């Protein structure tokens, strides 16, 4: 069994509430003991405005000091002034944009190593939209949102590796992404597919997670699949797959990543 991680991952499907109850942002704040948060805007080509928005949203939630981490070129991820921004910090939040920017700019750099140290030291790493997709070993980069998945219509790349044996998709129901997540797990049935709706998140601690927010989380498990045409069919053909397992979870529900079994929410 892989060594158990000690920190918390808060993986958000995008468009988390910033003006109402802010349930997801409250959850992030509850894991920050010293009021300090680093907002990593690396995924965005134009990060202007992100910092101010999160500063305003967290202002009365006990997060009193938010600094921004941004790099435009990969060599910046090794510079001391960038690393210094992560000194004595136990909370990092990846904002949205393009997940490939995150991995191509900071993957296997000193910043990448420092983020893993924060997580393994008990810190919290949160991410929304592109910042959610990047959490896993393998991440979805692009693919059509059409329901009838075409075998050649998918692009994946290595992620940050904070959540092993999983692949994450976000804006899930809103953008009709069930087909492409099924396509992703059909290519590697060992990997669990996790689709997360907007204003919805999973809070991962150890080998379990729980669902928070207003939408649903979809677990696509190809471990028991008895047949698929993924290896033989032409790129423009529709996927055929048998005995796929699907779970749909809502707020309060839990899931065991080792046994791949859901658990019911406690009665309110």
Secondary structure, DSSP 8 states (H G I E B T S, - for coil): ------SEEEEE-S---SSS--HHHHHHHHT-SSSEEEEE-TT-S--TTHHHHHHHHHTTTT--EEEEE--SSGGGGG-HHHHHTTTT--EEEE-SS-HHHHHHHHTTSHHHHHHHHHHHTT-EEEEETHHHHTTBSEEEEEE---SS-BTT-EEEEE---SBTTEEEE-STTTTT-HHHHHHHHHH-TTSEEEEE-TTEEEEEETTEEEEEESS-EEEEE-TT--EE-TTTS-TTSB--EES-EEEEE-TT-EEETTTTEEE-----
